[in-house]
Amino acid sequence: MAPISTIPAGFTSRRAATEYIESELNKRIMFLDGAMGTQIQDLRLSEEDFRGERFKDHKKDLKGNNDLLVLTQPKCIYEIHRNYLLAGADFVETNTFSGTTIAQADYAAEAIVYELNKVAAEIARDACSDVLKETPDRPRFVCGAIGPTNRTCSISPSVDNPSFRNVTFDELVEAYTEQVRGLLDGGSDVLLVETIFDTLNAKAALFAIDTLFDEGIYERVPLFVSGTIVDQSGRTLSGQTGEAFITSVAHTEPLAIGLNCALGADQMRPFIQSMSNFTSSKVICYPNAGLPNTFGEYDESPETMAANVSGFAREGLVNILGGCCGTTPAHIKAIYEACKDFEPRVPGPDVRSKKLVLSGLEPLIYDDSSNFLNIGERCNVAGSRKFARHIINDQYEEALAIAREQVENGGQVIDINMDEGMLDGVAAMTKFLNLISTEPDVAKVPIMVDSSNFAVVEAGLKCVQGKCIVNSISLKEGEEDFLKKARLIKRYGAAMVVMAFDEEGQAVDRHEKFRICERSYRLLVDKVGFNPNDIIFDPNILTICTGMEEHNNYGVEFIEATHDIKTKLPGAKISGGVSNLSFSFRGKENVRQAMHSVFLYHAIKAGMDMGIVNPGFLTIYDEIPKDLLDICENALWNRDPESTDKLLEYAQTHGKDAVQKGEEEAWRSGSVTERLKHALVKGITKYVVEDTEEARLDKERYPRPLHVIEGPLMSGMSVVGDLFGAGKMFLPQVIKSARVMKKAVAHLIPFMDAERLANIELMGATEDDNIYNGTMVIATVKGDVHDIGKNIVGVVLGCNNYRVVDLGVMTPCEKIIEAAIREKADVIGLSGLITPSLDEMIHVAKELERAGMKIPLLIGGATTSKTHTAVKIAPRYQAPAIHVLDASRTVVVVSNLLDKELRDDFIAEVNEEYEEVRDDHYDSLKDRKYLSLPESRKKGLHIEWSLPENLPPKPNTVGHKVYEDIDLNQLLPYIDWNPFFQVWQLRGKYPNRGYPKLFNDATVGQEAHRLFDEAQVMLRDLINKRKIRASAIVSILPANSRGDDIVVYADESRTEEAGVYYGLRQQAEKDKESSDAYLCLSDFIAPSATGIPDYIGSIAASAGFGVDELAAKYEADNDDYSAIMVKALADRLAEALTEKLHQDMRREMWGFAPNESLDTQDLLSIKYQGIRPAPGYPSQPDHAEKTTMWKLGNITEATGIELTDSLMMHPGASVCALVFAHPKSSYFAVGKVTNEQIVDYAARKGTTVDAVETWLRPILSYDV
């Protein structure tokens, strides 16, 4: 039987209509109708009107049951649809917002639900057909409206019984199934699940829809999903953020997803923007006509609403626009007229294509660059006697406290298991998960529903609104059972753990583990269509040291299988129950902790992504006693047949009490400094208050309470940071250490407050007086992770008695505005290093203006300039927007801005100066002449390639060479120290500019020398203790030029293109006297037409591995100086590494300069043959060209150096460059280019002009 399909007017098939909608959404913004309820209210219908003839004797009042009007007043509903269509709507929603048996039960009208929905769709269909006849310019479509019902599956209606629900998931599915059948039978072209305040309700609706389509009864139609943010918190009523909501429903692949209701357009904007940035679906938005007045009515006029909504369209945030509460045909007409000519939003890449994305109340995004994911294990009746006792005794509040503790101890996902013989697993899982949903501190993290009983798994899935993990399924019952469960899990929208079991049993060796996992992977990906990133394999962590020889290699088999899976099954993740490893030593917790830590230390290196562990139950790898560590290492790697006996002997002679007693005797006898350090590293809170007090009373060593923090406490945390950075401590242990620190500081706070009050009294101020000179909120803008300069600004201002609120890096605009308001900021500072940051700064200025802010805005960072600030930023913000060249000048600028006597004159002076800058800029645009692109190409550098001296040098080696764990000592002679001093803004004056002459400068020389000496100490420490690592890749590949581009070939046959580097050519007219060529990088590579083989090289190098961890440790210790220092030194080492690799290429790998002998200064002065320009810099200003380099060299996998979404390199201390060998190659700046070249460049790249203009905005010769 063919699927049921109703075909809309103007089409020959349902598929054709769907393809039209999909295509049209790529071409233009489409429009949805407005509020049905508002129009019905205006009709002023009576009870008799609602009843009609058919329901005149109905037992309940029917007034207010708007859905019923499709049966009793169909002409009224038809006219409402018609009016919205004539106003410009492409879609009209059926009058079925309450069209479920659940909602209709209030009117005792459950029996007519199918009819209501079918007739409602037919009326809307008739209206669409009739309007098409009247205005045949475009077809119209029916959206089958599916409301949220009047009950919620995630929230209890009873304060006294938080686990109670007045509706179940199954009841919702049944109700939605009947509604959807009616809507599809009546001719709905689209299904719209809308006004979602509880994501679990929506998941039930989506489950019902997918089931109906999967059964083959109905032909699939597009799906729209629209949530409701209830207030400015940005969350749904059930507590989810917009991003978590998207994650929870994205498995249904909605054509469009977005928001409606609750808020007006102005209030909804930041949330639509966030969702637009997070989803690859189209974005739908239909806000209310403002916020309701005191009478619950909506006053926003069509013109005002259209103006507000048009901003969404203008900024490319939406694909579908409409109206919700309070909107009328006049509103829709105004929105249509205001927005119809704007381009639709172009969806970004799907984050799920490369990452595991989960959600509780908040999203959790995980990929191979993330830290190990801790899955809390103690909410497991099979693994925790305490938890099991609480559940069996119906002590659910006590059990919930264990879950809360797991999250507090660092659990990023919580495993819930109710598999116990005396327990009703379905009931227990349901009750406990319902309770968790009432605890935001627990519900914020994703849930792992863990059971060997699939009925219990399903019970759990029906209680969780977020995207959770199922643990687990396997092939042990055969492929049919496996595929059935997998399809159900996919329909529920969960990720899944797959155990390495099949029909033959449990895999125990490496090859069997991989064979089963590969088979499962292929079934899931190829037959079920499961996202590989949502597949988590558990290759079975089995118990070692059981006394049976065949068990001794289980640890090795797991680690090796992990490596195989990660390298051969793309996207798949690895998990496991860590406690299984040491099960034979249950009760011997000192041994078990050591075994787990040793195992994780090696398994994580092999690729293990996550594990079910007790986050508070791990010891530090480096703190394991040497004798025990040796035994555990030998046991794990099966190197000593006596390991089991040795572990048993150790466990018997180092019992629980003995360990505690010995440990106490050892560390309690040390000095107070040693004791505090030990407590921090071990996470022991028992004695920390008395030890802190002892240190405080030692006035000779610690005159002030603050000195206790800066001294022994920070010393201990430094050790914690070192261990964590080396992978020898795990996140939960760091959290325990932080708690010790917090407890110690809490003890000192009253004493520091007393000291502060005494100082206030001494200064003659009152307690309420602000003793700071002012407050600055500072942030590195969204898309940028560089913070060295920003941190220096913070330190400098802090030293000058300003309060600095540092929001960190990658800071969204709305967070900056919120913090400025909350902190009562006097000044806002924006920092950025990369080109896209400039656009983000413009955006922040616009948003500050839109928010009515009057706070001065300071702009700083490597890519910023006075001209850009004056021309692009200042005009967008009425308050002062001032470029600050470096940190040393920040204090002067801020001081002038906050001085009441100087402020006005200072601002006037800046405004006058910026006006001149703007005038000069626009004058230069008008006066500057540009060659046409054909002219520029004609005047390019045309090398006579046939001449012997111009023939490209042939490399000694072609291909890639990866460098790992590089000896940093080799790089010291190559360091260029000048940029180091520029970071610290130490600039000498002529004749003492530059290193080492800088030391002779009368002003900064002494400070520069001190800084240099301290840098040498830290540098030596970094190298000797291997605190940071470096890696790199060098490539030399066959290439030829093709016009302005460089074609890179797969091999020396030069028949297959592996990639293309696209080039930009100089166009700005040069001086008449100049005969310089109009350069493009392709000029330095032999054209393919010559038949001469040429090559292009590349370098990607980083000395930043471990730097972020070190800097974070320093920042946690309030040691901003060291945090800045380590980043600055890592930057220098990365550049030095690049310099050395380039030299090695010239001498050896390429070999065109085998006898080159240049000293450091000659190297830095570029006295060698060839160049190494970097994408994003003057010779090729397009950062997007890095992606080609990364693809050709497989750089991330080879070196660990990644590209972020904004095409920055991570770690930050990284360098990349193309390498040209020809002696005529030279550095140059492309400069400004015309629209002609941008259009040509976009066409060659196969992308849009808008996309190119976004990346190349700083070099455009025209305004966008």
Disulfide bonds with the S-S distance in Angstrom:
none
